[in-house]
Amino acid sequence: MDKPLRIVLTGGPGAGKTTAADLFRREIGDTVVLVPESATTLFAGGFPRVPDEEARRSVQSAIFAVQRALEDIQASLFPDRVLLCDRGTIDGAAYWPDGEAEFFTRMGTTQKAEMARYDVVLFFESASVAGISIEGGNRYRVESTDEAFELDRRLRALWSGHPRFHLVPHNASFLRKITTGLSILESVVAQGRS
C-alpha cells in the first residue's frame, strides 16, 4: 500500500462516533491507528464555544488546520496502518456561518480535494434524527437536539457524494448500531483500497 487507508467516521452530534472509533480500534487491533477529533482536542485545551460569528470562523479554521495536521502526522508515523479519523476536514463546512462554499474558499481548498483525502466514509446518523436527546455527558457538546438534527443533515449532504460513502443509520439499540458500523468497517479494511 503506497499510503495508509484513510477512513473517516463522521455524522451529527450524538451519533456515537467517538465511542465507535475507540471500540473499532480495540476490536481491529494494531492494524488501525486512531486520529482523534481535533474539535474536542481544542475545546478541551480552552478554545471557546461562543455564538459570535467571527469567533466561530476562527475556531473552525483552527479545527480544520489541526485535523489536517493530525491526519498527516499519523500517516507519517504509521505508514502501514489504517487511519481511522474521528471526523474529517470537511466537517467544518457544516459549522461555518457563511455556508460551505465560503468555508472551502477560506481554507484555500475545495470540497473535492478534501473528499479525496479519505478512502472511505462511515456516516453515523445522529440520535437526533429520531428526536432523541443527544446529551451524553460530553461537556464540549453544546448543541440542542434540533441543532444536532440540522448539523446531521448538513454533514450528510457534504459527505454523501463520496464514492465509498456508507450510512450507519440511527438505531434504538446503540449496540446494534455499533455492530452495523463494525461490520462495515471490517469489510472495508479487508477490501483495502480496492
Backbone as JSON Lines, residues from 0, in Angstrom:
{"i":0,"aa":"M","n":[0.85,-1.17,0.0],"ca":[0.0,0.0,0.0],"c":[0.9,1.23,0.0]}
{"i":1,"aa":"D","n":[0.69,2.17,-0.94],"ca":[1.57,3.33,-1.04],"c":[1.25,4.4,-0.01]}
{"i":2,"aa":"K","n":[0.04,4.44,0.48],"ca":[-0.32,5.33,1.58],"c":[-1.36,4.6,2.42]}
{"i":3,"aa":"P","n":[-1.46,4.96,3.7],"ca":[-2.41,4.25,4.56],"c":[-3.85,4.46,4.1]}
{"i":4,"aa":"L","n":[-4.66,3.42,4.28],"ca":[-6.1,3.54,4.04],"c":[-6.62,4.54,5.07]}
{"i":5,"aa":"R","n":[-7.36,5.54,4.59],"ca":[-7.85,6.59,5.48],"c":[-9.37,6.52,5.51]}
{"i":6,"aa":"I","n":[-9.91,6.21,6.69],"ca":[-11.35,6.08,6.88],"c":[-11.8,7.17,7.83]}
{"i":7,"aa":"V","n":[-12.85,7.88,7.45],"ca":[-13.39,8.92,8.32],"c":[-14.72,8.46,8.91]}
{"i":8,"aa":"L","n":[-14.86,8.66,10.22],"ca":[-16.12,8.46,10.91],"c":[-16.7,9.84,11.13]}
{"i":9,"aa":"T","n":[-17.87,10.09,10.59],"ca":[-18.47,11.39,10.71],"c":[-19.95,11.25,10.97]}
{"i":10,"aa":"G","n":[-20.63,12.36,11.13],"ca":[-22.06,12.38,11.42],"c":[-22.36,13.49,12.4]}
{"i":11,"aa":"G","n":[-23.62,13.68,12.66],"ca":[-24.03,14.76,13.54],"c":[-23.67,14.5,15.0]}
{"i":12,"aa":"P","n":[-23.79,15.54,15.82],"ca":[-23.54,15.36,17.25],"c":[-24.46,14.29,17.82]}
{"i":13,"aa":"G","n":[-23.93,13.5,18.75],"ca":[-24.74,12.47,19.38],"c":[-24.92,11.22,18.53]}
{"i":14,"aa":"A","n":[-24.0,11.0,17.59],"ca":[-24.11,9.84,16.71],"c":[-23.33,8.64,17.25]}
{"i":15,"aa":"G","n":[-22.44,8.87,18.21],"ca":[-21.65,7.78,18.77],"c":[-20.33,7.54,18.06]}
{"i":16,"aa":"K","n":[-19.85,8.53,17.3],"ca":[-18.62,8.38,16.52],"c":[-17.4,8.09,17.39]}
{"i":17,"aa":"T","n":[-17.21,8.86,18.43],"ca":[-16.02,8.71,19.26],"c":[-16.03,7.38,19.98]}
{"i":18,"aa":"T","n":[-17.18,6.99,20.5],"ca":[-17.32,5.69,21.16],"c":[-17.03,4.58,20.15]}
{"i":19,"aa":"A","n":[-17.6,4.71,18.96],"ca":[-17.39,3.71,17.91],"c":[-15.92,3.64,17.51]}
{"i":20,"aa":"A","n":[-15.27,4.78,17.35],"ca":[-13.87,4.8,16.94],"c":[-13.0,4.05,17.94]}
{"i":21,"aa":"D","n":[-13.22,4.3,19.21],"ca":[-12.43,3.63,20.24],"c":[-12.7,2.13,20.25]}
{"i":22,"aa":"L","n":[-13.95,1.75,20.13],"ca":[-14.3,0.33,20.09],"c":[-13.71,-0.35,18.86]}
{"i":23,"aa":"F","n":[-13.81,0.31,17.71],"ca":[-13.28,-0.26,16.47],"c":[-11.77,-0.47,16.58]}
{"i":24,"aa":"R","n":[-11.08,0.52,17.14],"ca":[-9.63,0.4,17.29],"c":[-9.29,-0.79,18.18]}
{"i":25,"aa":"R","n":[-10.03,-0.96,19.25],"ca":[-9.79,-2.09,20.14],"c":[-10.1,-3.42,19.47]}
{"i":26,"aa":"E","n":[-11.18,-3.44,18.7],"ca":[-11.63,-4.69,18.06],"c":[-10.69,-5.11,16.93]}
{"i":27,"aa":"I","n":[-10.28,-4.16,16.13],"ca":[-9.46,-4.48,14.96],"c":[-7.99,-4.6,15.32]}
{"i":28,"aa":"G","n":[-7.57,-3.92,16.38],"ca":[-6.21,-4.08,16.86],"c":[-5.21,-3.11,16.28]}
{"i":29,"aa":"D","n":[-3.95,-3.5,16.31],"ca":[-2.88,-2.57,15.97],"c":[-2.67,-2.37,14.47]}
{"i":30,"aa":"T","n":[-3.58,-2.87,13.65],"ca":[-3.52,-2.53,12.22],"c":[-4.17,-1.18,11.97]}
{"i":31,"aa":"V","n":[-4.8,-0.63,13.02],"ca":[-5.51,0.64,12.92],"c":[-4.91,1.63,13.91]}
{"i":32,"aa":"V","n":[-4.79,2.89,13.49],"ca":[-4.4,3.95,14.4],"c":[-5.51,5.01,14.37]}
{"i":33,"aa":"L","n":[-5.87,5.48,15.53],"ca":[-6.95,6.45,15.66],"c":[-6.41,7.87,15.52]}
{"i":34,"aa":"V","n":[-7.09,8.67,14.7],"ca":[-6.82,10.11,14.62],"c":[-7.93,10.78,15.41]}
{"i":35,"aa":"P","n":[-7.62,11.37,16.57],"ca":[-8.67,11.92,17.42],"c":[-9.37,13.13,16.79]}
{"i":36,"aa":"E","n":[-10.55,13.41,17.28],"ca":[-11.31,14.56,16.8],"c":[-10.62,15.85,17.24]}
{"i":37,"aa":"S","n":[-10.22,16.67,16.29],"ca":[-9.49,17.88,16.61],"c":[-10.34,18.88,17.39]}
{"i":38,"aa":"A","n":[-11.64,18.94,17.11],"ca":[-12.5,19.9,17.81],"c":[-12.48,19.64,19.32]}
{"i":39,"aa":"T","n":[-12.65,18.4,19.72],"ca":[-12.64,18.07,21.14],"c":[-11.28,18.37,21.75]}
{"i":40,"aa":"T","n":[-10.22,18.07,21.01],"ca":[-8.86,18.36,21.49],"c":[-8.71,19.86,21.77]}
{"i":41,"aa":"L","n":[-9.18,20.68,20.83],"ca":[-9.05,22.13,21.0],"c":[-9.96,22.66,22.11]}
{"i":42,"aa":"F","n":[-11.21,22.19,22.15],"ca":[-12.13,22.67,23.19],"c":[-11.63,22.26,24.57]}
{"i":43,"aa":"A","n":[-11.07,21.07,24.68],"ca":[-10.52,20.62,25.96],"c":[-9.32,21.47,26.37]}
{"i":44,"aa":"G","n":[-8.64,22.05,25.37],"ca":[-7.48,22.9,25.64],"c":[-7.84,24.35,25.91]}
{"i":45,"aa":"G","n":[-9.12,24.68,25.85],"ca":[-9.55,26.03,26.2],"c":[-10.15,26.86,25.1]}
{"i":46,"aa":"F","n":[-10.24,26.33,23.87],"ca":[-10.9,27.09,22.81],"c":[-12.34,27.35,23.2]}
{"i":47,"aa":"P","n":[-12.8,28.6,23.05],"ca":[-14.18,28.91,23.44],"c":[-15.2,28.44,22.41]}
{"i":48,"aa":"R","n":[-16.38,28.13,22.89],"ca":[-17.53,27.84,22.01],"c":[-18.53,28.94,22.28]}
{"i":49,"aa":"V","n":[-18.52,29.92,21.4],"ca":[-19.39,31.07,21.57],"c":[-20.16,31.31,20.28]}
{"i":50,"aa":"P","n":[-21.31,31.98,20.36],"ca":[-22.12,32.19,19.15],"c":[-21.6,33.28,18.2]}
{"i":51,"aa":"D","n":[-20.65,34.09,18.63],"ca":[-20.13,35.16,17.79],"c":[-19.58,34.58,16.48]}
{"i":52,"aa":"E","n":[-20.05,35.12,15.35],"ca":[-19.69,34.55,14.04],"c":[-18.2,34.64,13.73]}
{"i":53,"aa":"E","n":[-17.56,35.73,14.05],"ca":[-16.12,35.84,13.76],"c":[-15.33,34.86,14.61]}
{"i":54,"aa":"A","n":[-15.74,34.69,15.86],"ca":[-15.08,33.7,16.73],"c":[-15.29,32.3,16.16]}
{"i":55,"aa":"R","n":[-16.49,31.99,15.67],"ca":[-16.76,30.67,15.08],"c":[-15.89,30.43,13.85]}
{"i":56,"aa":"R","n":[-15.68,31.46,13.05],"ca":[-14.79,31.31,11.88],"c":[-13.37,30.96,12.33]}
{"i":57,"aa":"S","n":[-12.9,31.67,13.36],"ca":[-11.54,31.4,13.88],"c":[-11.43,30.0,14.44]}
{"i":58,"aa":"V","n":[-12.43,29.58,15.19],"ca":[-12.42,28.25,15.78],"c":[-12.44,27.19,14.68]}
{"i":59,"aa":"Q","n":[-13.31,27.33,13.69],"ca":[-13.39,26.33,12.62],"c":[-12.12,26.3,11.77]}
{"i":60,"aa":"S","n":[-11.5,27.45,11.58],"ca":[-10.22,27.49,10.85],"c":[-9.16,26.7,11.61]}
{"i":61,"aa":"A","n":[-9.12,26.88,12.93],"ca":[-8.15,26.15,13.76],"c":[-8.44,24.65,13.74]}
{"i":62,"aa":"I","n":[-9.71,24.28,13.85],"ca":[-10.09,22.87,13.84],"c":[-9.66,22.22,12.52]}
{"i":63,"aa":"F","n":[-9.89,22.91,11.42],"ca":[-9.5,22.39,10.1],"c":[-8.0,22.15,10.04]}
{"i":64,"aa":"A","n":[-7.22,23.14,10.46],"ca":[-5.76,23.02,10.4],"c":[-5.25,21.9,11.3]}
{"i":65,"aa":"V","n":[-5.8,21.79,12.5],"ca":[-5.36,20.76,13.43],"c":[-5.77,19.38,12.92]}
{"i":66,"aa":"Q","n":[-7.0,19.25,12.38],"ca":[-7.44,17.96,11.85],"c":[-6.52,17.48,10.74]}
{"i":67,"aa":"R","n":[-6.24,18.37,9.81],"ca":[-5.37,18.02,8.69],"c":[-3.97,17.63,9.19]}
{"i":68,"aa":"A","n":[-3.44,18.4,10.14],"ca":[-2.11,18.1,10.67],"c":[-2.09,16.77,11.42]}
{"i":69,"aa":"L","n":[-3.1,16.5,12.24],"ca":[-3.15,15.24,12.97],"c":[-3.19,14.04,12.01]}
{"i":70,"aa":"E","n":[-3.98,14.15,10.96],"ca":[-4.05,13.07,9.97],"c":[-2.71,12.86,9.29]}
{"i":71,"aa":"D","n":[-2.07,13.96,8.91],"ca":[-0.78,13.85,8.23],"c":[0.32,13.31,9.15]}
{"i":72,"aa":"I","n":[0.29,13.7,10.41],"ca":[1.26,13.19,11.39],"c":[1.09,11.69,11.57]}
{"i":73,"aa":"Q","n":[-0.16,11.25,11.78],"ca":[-0.42,9.83,11.98],"c":[-0.06,9.02,10.73]}
{"i":74,"aa":"A","n":[-0.35,9.57,9.56],"ca":[0.0,8.88,8.31],"c":[1.51,8.72,8.18]}
{"i":75,"aa":"S","n":[2.26,9.72,8.62],"ca":[3.72,9.67,8.56],"c":[4.29,8.7,9.6]}
{"i":76,"aa":"L","n":[3.74,8.74,10.81],"ca":[4.25,7.88,11.88],"c":[3.87,6.42,11.71]}
{"i":77,"aa":"F","n":[2.71,6.18,11.09],"ca":[2.19,4.81,10.97],"c":[1.84,4.5,9.52]}
{"i":78,"aa":"P","n":[2.83,4.44,8.64],"ca":[2.56,4.27,7.21],"c":[1.95,2.92,6.84]}
{"i":79,"aa":"D","n":[2.03,1.94,7.75],"ca":[1.5,0.61,7.45],"c":[0.13,0.36,8.08]}
{"i":80,"aa":"R","n":[-0.43,1.37,8.74],"ca":[-1.69,1.17,9.45],"c":[-2.84,1.91,8.77]}
{"i":81,"aa":"V","n":[-4.02,1.41,9.02],"ca":[-5.24,2.09,8.58],"c":[-5.44,3.29,9.5]}
{"i":82,"aa":"L","n":[-5.72,4.46,8.91],"ca":[-6.04,5.64,9.72],"c":[-7.54,5.7,9.91]}
{"i":83,"aa":"L","n":[-7.97,5.73,11.15],"ca":[-9.39,5.84,11.49],"c":[-9.58,7.23,12.08]}
{"i":84,"aa":"C","n":[-10.17,8.12,11.3],"ca":[-10.29,9.52,11.66],"c":[-11.64,9.81,12.32]}
{"i":85,"aa":"D","n":[-11.59,10.31,13.54],"ca":[-12.8,10.74,14.24],"c":[-13.11,12.15,13.73]}
{"i":86,"aa":"R","n":[-13.94,12.23,12.72],"ca":[-14.28,13.41,11.94],"c":[-13.21,13.67,10.88]}
{"i":87,"aa":"G","n":[-13.55,14.56,9.93],"ca":[-12.64,14.86,8.84],"c":[-12.63,16.35,8.54]}
{"i":88,"aa":"T","n":[-11.79,16.75,7.62],"ca":[-11.6,18.17,7.31],"c":[-12.83,18.82,6.69]}
{"i":89,"aa":"I","n":[-13.73,18.05,6.13],"ca":[-14.94,18.6,5.51],"c":[-15.96,19.03,6.56]}
{"i":90,"aa":"D","n":[-15.91,18.44,7.74],"ca":[-16.94,18.66,8.75],"c":[-17.14,20.14,9.1]}
{"i":91,"aa":"G","n":[-16.06,20.9,9.11],"ca":[-16.16,22.31,9.47],"c":[-17.1,23.11,8.58]}
{"i":92,"aa":"A","n":[-17.3,22.66,7.35],"ca":[-18.2,23.37,6.43],"c":[-19.63,23.4,6.95]}
{"i":93,"aa":"A","n":[-20.02,22.39,7.71],"ca":[-21.38,22.35,8.27],"c":[-21.54,23.35,9.41]}
{"i":94,"aa":"Y","n":[-20.45,23.74,10.03],"ca":[-20.47,24.67,11.17],"c":[-20.15,26.11,10.75]}
{"i":95,"aa":"W","n":[-19.72,26.29,9.51],"ca":[-19.27,27.6,9.05],"c":[-20.46,28.55,8.9]}
{"i":96,"aa":"P","n":[-20.4,29.75,9.48],"ca":[-21.56,30.64,9.45],"c":[-21.93,31.19,8.07]}
{"i":97,"aa":"D","n":[-21.0,31.14,7.12],"ca":[-21.25,31.74,5.8],"c":[-21.52,30.72,4.7]}
{"i":98,"aa":"G","n":[-21.71,29.47,5.07],"ca":[-22.0,28.44,4.08],"c":[-20.77,27.69,3.64]}
{"i":99,"aa":"E","n":[-21.01,26.53,3.04],"ca":[-19.92,25.62,2.71],"c":[-18.96,26.16,1.65]}
{"i":100,"aa":"A","n":[-19.47,26.83,0.62],"ca":[-18.58,27.34,-0.43],"c":[-17.56,28.32,0.16]}
{"i":101,"aa":"E","n":[-18.03,29.18,1.03],"ca":[-17.13,30.15,1.68],"c":[-16.12,29.46,2.59]}
{"i":102,"aa":"F","n":[-16.54,28.38,3.25],"ca":[-15.62,27.62,4.1],"c":[-14.43,27.12,3.29]}
{"i":103,"aa":"F","n":[-14.71,26.44,2.18],"ca":[-13.62,25.87,1.39],"c":[-12.74,26.97,0.79]}
{"i":104,"aa":"T","n":[-13.34,28.09,0.39],"ca":[-12.55,29.21,-0.11],"c":[-11.61,29.73,0.97]}
{"i":105,"aa":"R","n":[-12.15,29.93,2.18],"ca":[-11.33,30.45,3.29],"c":[-10.23,29.47,3.69]}
{"i":106,"aa":"M","n":[-10.49,28.19,3.54],"ca":[-9.47,27.19,3.9],"c":[-8.46,27.0,2.77]}
{"i":107,"aa":"G","n":[-8.7,27.62,1.61],"ca":[-7.77,27.51,0.49],"c":[-7.79,26.15,-0.17]}
{"i":108,"aa":"T","n":[-8.96,25.55,-0.22],"ca":[-9.08,24.21,-0.78],"c":[-10.45,24.09,-1.44]}
{"i":109,"aa":"T","n":[-10.79,22.88,-1.84],"ca":[-12.11,22.6,-2.4],"c":[-12.7,21.38,-1.69]}
{"i":110,"aa":"Q","n":[-14.0,21.24,-1.8],"ca":[-14.64,20.07,-1.23],"c":[-14.11,18.81,-1.9]}
{"i":111,"aa":"K","n":[-13.92,18.87,-3.21],"ca":[-13.41,17.72,-3.96],"c":[-12.02,17.32,-3.46]}
{"i":112,"aa":"A","n":[-11.15,18.29,-3.26],"ca":[-9.79,17.99,-2.79],"c":[-9.81,17.37,-1.4]}
{"i":113,"aa":"E","n":[-10.66,17.9,-0.53],"ca":[-10.74,17.35,0.83],"c":[-11.37,15.96,0.82]}
{"i":114,"aa":"M","n":[-12.37,15.75,-0.02],"ca":[-13.01,14.44,-0.13],"c":[-11.99,13.39,-0.56]}
{"i":115,"aa":"A","n":[-11.07,13.79,-1.44],"ca":[-10.06,12.87,-1.96],"c":[-9.06,12.43,-0.88]}
{"i":116,"aa":"R","n":[-9.01,13.11,0.23],"ca":[-8.12,12.72,1.33],"c":[-8.56,11.41,1.98]}
{"i":117,"aa":"Y","n":[-9.84,11.04,1.79],"ca":[-10.42,9.9,2.5],"c":[-10.8,8.8,1.52]}
{"i":118,"aa":"D","n":[-10.45,7.57,1.85],"ca":[-10.77,6.43,1.0],"c":[-12.18,5.92,1.26]}
{"i":119,"aa":"V","n":[-12.64,6.05,2.49],"ca":[-13.94,5.53,2.9],"c":[-14.57,6.5,3.9]}
{"i":120,"aa":"V","n":[-15.9,6.65,3.81],"ca":[-16.65,7.47,4.75],"c":[-17.69,6.59,5.44]}
{"i":121,"aa":"L","n":[-17.64,6.54,6.77],"ca":[-18.69,5.9,7.55],"c":[-19.45,7.02,8.24]}
{"i":122,"aa":"F","n":[-20.69,7.2,7.82],"ca":[-21.51,8.28,8.35],"c":[-22.45,7.73,9.41]}
{"i":123,"aa":"F","n":[-22.21,8.12,10.65],"ca":[-23.04,7.71,11.77],"c":[-24.17,8.72,11.97]}
{"i":124,"aa":"E","n":[-25.38,8.25,11.76],"ca":[-26.54,9.13,11.87],"c":[-26.8,9.45,13.35]}
{"i":125,"aa":"S","n":[-27.05,10.7,13.63],"ca":[-27.27,11.17,14.99],"c":[-28.59,10.64,15.55]}
{"i":126,"aa":"A","n":[-28.62,10.41,16.86],"ca":[-29.86,10.03,17.54],"c":[-30.9,11.14,17.42]}
{"i":127,"aa":"S","n":[-30.45,12.34,17.11],"ca":[-31.38,13.47,16.98],"c":[-32.37,13.28,15.83]}
{"i":128,"aa":"V","n":[-32.04,12.43,14.84],"ca":[-32.97,12.21,13.72],"c":[-34.25,11.54,14.2]}
{"i":129,"aa":"A","n":[-34.18,10.89,15.36],"ca":[-35.36,10.25,15.94],"c":[-35.94,11.1,17.08]}
{"i":130,"aa":"G","n":[-35.43,12.35,17.2],"ca":[-35.91,13.23,18.25],"c":[-35.4,12.88,19.64]}
{"i":131,"aa":"I","n":[-34.35,12.05,19.69],"ca":[-33.78,11.62,20.96],"c":[-32.72,12.62,21.41]}
{"i":132,"aa":"S","n":[-32.75,12.96,22.68],"ca":[-31.78,13.89,23.24],"c":[-30.36,13.36,23.01]}
{"i":133,"aa":"I","n":[-29.45,14.25,22.7],"ca":[-28.07,13.85,22.45],"c":[-27.18,14.05,23.67]}
{"i":134,"aa":"E","n":[-27.76,14.43,24.78],"ca":[-26.96,14.63,25.99],"c":[-26.39,13.29,26.42]}
{"i":135,"aa":"G","n":[-25.08,13.28,26.6],"ca":[-24.45,12.02,26.99],"c":[-23.24,12.23,27.86]}
{"i":136,"aa":"G","n":[-23.12,13.37,28.46],"ca":[-22.0,13.6,29.35],"c":[-20.79,14.24,28.69]}
{"i":137,"aa":"N","n":[-20.88,14.58,27.4],"ca":[-19.76,15.26,26.74],"c":[-19.9,16.75,26.98]}
{"i":138,"aa":"R","n":[-19.06,17.3,27.83],"ca":[-19.21,18.7,28.21],"c":[-18.9,19.67,27.08]}
{"i":139,"aa":"Y","n":[-18.3,19.16,25.99],"ca":[-17.98,20.02,24.85],"c":[-19.1,20.04,23.82]}
{"i":140,"aa":"R","n":[-20.13,19.25,24.02],"ca":[-21.27,19.23,23.11],"c":[-22.3,20.22,23.63]}
{"i":141,"aa":"V","n":[-22.56,21.26,22.86],"ca":[-23.46,22.31,23.32],"c":[-24.72,22.4,22.47]}
{"i":142,"aa":"E","n":[-24.84,21.57,21.45],"ca":[-25.97,21.66,20.53],"c":[-27.23,21.09,21.16]}
{"i":143,"aa":"S","n":[-28.34,21.71,20.83],"ca":[-29.65,21.17,21.21],"c":[-29.95,19.99,20.28]}
{"i":144,"aa":"T","n":[-31.0,19.26,20.58],"ca":[-31.4,18.15,19.71],"c":[-31.74,18.66,18.32]}
{"i":145,"aa":"D","n":[-32.43,19.8,18.23],"ca":[-32.78,20.38,16.92],"c":[-31.53,20.81,16.15]}
{"i":146,"aa":"E","n":[-30.59,21.44,16.84],"ca":[-29.34,21.85,16.19],"c":[-28.55,20.63,15.72]}
{"i":147,"aa":"A","n":[-28.53,19.58,16.52],"ca":[-27.83,18.35,16.14],"c":[-28.47,17.74,14.89]}
{"i":148,"aa":"F","n":[-29.79,17.77,14.82],"ca":[-30.51,17.26,13.65],"c":[-30.1,18.02,12.4]}
{"i":149,"aa":"E","n":[-30.06,19.34,12.5],"ca":[-29.69,20.18,11.35],"c":[-28.23,19.94,10.95]}
{"i":150,"aa":"L","n":[-27.34,19.82,11.91],"ca":[-25.93,19.54,11.6],"c":[-25.78,18.17,10.95]}
{"i":151,"aa":"D","n":[-26.54,17.19,11.43],"ca":[-26.5,15.86,10.83],"c":[-26.92,15.94,9.36]}
{"i":152,"aa":"R","n":[-27.97,16.69,9.08],"ca":[-28.45,16.86,7.7],"c":[-27.38,17.51,6.83]}
{"i":153,"aa":"R","n":[-26.77,18.58,7.34],"ca":[-25.73,19.29,6.56],"c":[-24.51,18.4,6.32]}
{"i":154,"aa":"L","n":[-24.07,17.72,7.35],"ca":[-22.91,16.85,7.22],"c":[-23.16,15.71,6.23]}
{"i":155,"aa":"R","n":[-24.35,15.14,6.3],"ca":[-24.67,14.06,5.36],"c":[-24.67,14.58,3.92]}
{"i":156,"aa":"A","n":[-25.2,15.78,3.7],"ca":[-25.2,16.37,2.35],"c":[-23.76,16.6,1.87]}
{"i":157,"aa":"L","n":[-22.88,17.02,2.77],"ca":[-21.49,17.28,2.4],"c":[-20.73,16.01,2.04]}
{"i":158,"aa":"W","n":[-20.96,14.94,2.76],"ca":[-20.18,13.71,2.61],"c":[-20.8,12.69,1.66]}
{"i":159,"aa":"S","n":[-22.09,12.74,1.43],"ca":[-22.78,11.65,0.72],"c":[-22.33,11.47,-0.73]}
{"i":160,"aa":"G","n":[-21.64,12.44,-1.31],"ca":[-21.14,12.31,-2.67],"c":[-19.87,11.49,-2.78]}
{"i":161,"aa":"H","n":[-19.31,11.07,-1.65],"ca":[-18.09,10.27,-1.68],"c":[-18.4,8.91,-2.31]}
{"i":162,"aa":"P","n":[-17.54,8.4,-3.2],"ca":[-17.82,7.14,-3.88],"c":[-17.9,5.92,-2.95]}
{"i":163,"aa":"R","n":[-17.3,6.04,-1.76],"ca":[-17.36,4.92,-0.8],"c":[-17.99,5.41,0.5]}
{"i":164,"aa":"F","n":[-19.17,6.01,0.35],"ca":[-19.96,6.51,1.48],"c":[-20.82,5.37,2.02]}
{"i":165,"aa":"H","n":[-20.75,5.16,3.33],"ca":[-21.56,4.12,3.98],"c":[-22.35,4.76,5.11]}
{"i":166,"aa":"L","n":[-23.65,4.59,5.08],"ca":[-24.51,5.11,6.14],"c":[-24.66,4.08,7.24]}
{"i":167,"aa":"V","n":[-24.42,4.51,8.47],"ca":[-24.71,3.7,9.64],"c":[-25.92,4.38,10.29]}
{"i":168,"aa":"P","n":[-27.12,3.86,10.0],"ca":[-28.33,4.56,10.43],"c":[-28.54,4.52,11.94]}
{"i":169,"aa":"H","n":[-29.29,5.51,12.41],"ca":[-29.69,5.52,13.81],"c":[-30.44,4.22,14.1]}
{"i":170,"aa":"N","n":[-30.25,3.71,15.3],"ca":[-30.97,2.53,15.74],"c":[-31.3,2.75,17.21]}
{"i":171,"aa":"A","n":[-32.47,2.33,17.62],"ca":[-32.85,2.47,19.03],"c":[-31.86,1.73,19.92]}
{"i":172,"aa":"S","n":[-31.23,0.68,19.37],"ca":[-30.21,-0.05,20.1],"c":[-28.84,0.44,19.65]}
{"i":173,"aa":"F","n":[-28.13,1.1,20.55],"ca":[-26.79,1.58,20.21],"c":[-25.86,0.41,19.9]}
{"i":174,"aa":"L","n":[-26.07,-0.71,20.59],"ca":[-25.26,-1.9,20.32],"c":[-25.46,-2.38,18.88]}
{"i":175,"aa":"R","n":[-26.69,-2.38,18.4],"ca":[-26.93,-2.79,17.01],"c":[-26.28,-1.81,16.04]}
{"i":176,"aa":"K","n":[-26.37,-0.53,16.36],"ca":[-25.76,0.49,15.5],"c":[-24.25,0.28,15.42]}
{"i":177,"aa":"I","n":[-23.61,0.09,16.55],"ca":[-22.16,-0.12,16.58],"c":[-21.8,-1.4,15.84]}
{"i":178,"aa":"T","n":[-22.6,-2.43,16.02],"ca":[-22.34,-3.7,15.33],"c":[-22.42,-3.52,13.82]}
{"i":179,"aa":"T","n":[-23.41,-2.76,13.36],"ca":[-23.52,-2.46,11.93],"c":[-22.29,-1.72,11.45]}
{"i":180,"aa":"G","n":[-21.88,-0.69,12.19],"ca":[-20.69,0.08,11.82],"c":[-19.44,-0.77,11.8]}
{"i":181,"aa":"L","n":[-19.28,-1.64,12.8],"ca":[-18.1,-2.5,12.86],"c":[-18.08,-3.47,11.69]}
{"i":182,"aa":"S","n":[-19.23,-3.99,11.32],"ca":[-19.31,-4.9,10.18],"c":[-18.86,-4.21,8.9]}
{"i":183,"aa":"I","n":[-19.34,-2.97,8.69],"ca":[-18.93,-2.2,7.51],"c":[-17.44,-1.93,7.56]}
{"i":184,"aa":"L","n":[-16.96,-1.51,8.72],"ca":[-15.54,-1.18,8.86],"c":[-14.66,-2.4,8.59]}
{"i":185,"aa":"E","n":[-15.0,-3.54,9.16],"ca":[-14.21,-4.75,8.93],"c":[-14.18,-5.1,7.45]}
{"i":186,"aa":"S","n":[-15.31,-4.91,6.77],"ca":[-15.4,-5.21,5.34],"c":[-14.49,-4.29,4.53]}
{"i":187,"aa":"V","n":[-14.53,-2.99,4.81],"ca":[-13.73,-2.05,4.01],"c":[-12.23,-2.2,4.32]}
{"i":188,"aa":"V","n":[-11.9,-2.54,5.55],"ca":[-10.48,-2.76,5.87],"c":[-9.98,-4.01,5.16]}
{"i":189,"aa":"A","n":[-10.81,-5.06,5.14],"ca":[-10.42,-6.29,4.45],"c":[-10.25,-6.06,2.95]}
{"i":190,"aa":"Q","n":[-11.1,-5.22,2.38],"ca":[-11.01,-4.92,0.95],"c":[-9.83,-4.02,0.64]}
{"i":191,"aa":"G","n":[-9.35,-3.3,1.67],"ca":[-8.24,-2.37,1.47],"c":[-8.64,-1.23,0.56]}
{"i":192,"aa":"R","n":[-7.79,-0.9,-0.35],"ca":[-8.02,0.27,-1.2],"c":[-8.65,-0.13,-2.54]}
{"i":193,"aa":"S","n":[-9.15,-1.35,-2.64],"ca":[-9.74,-1.79,-3.92],"c":[-11.05,-1.1,-4.21]}
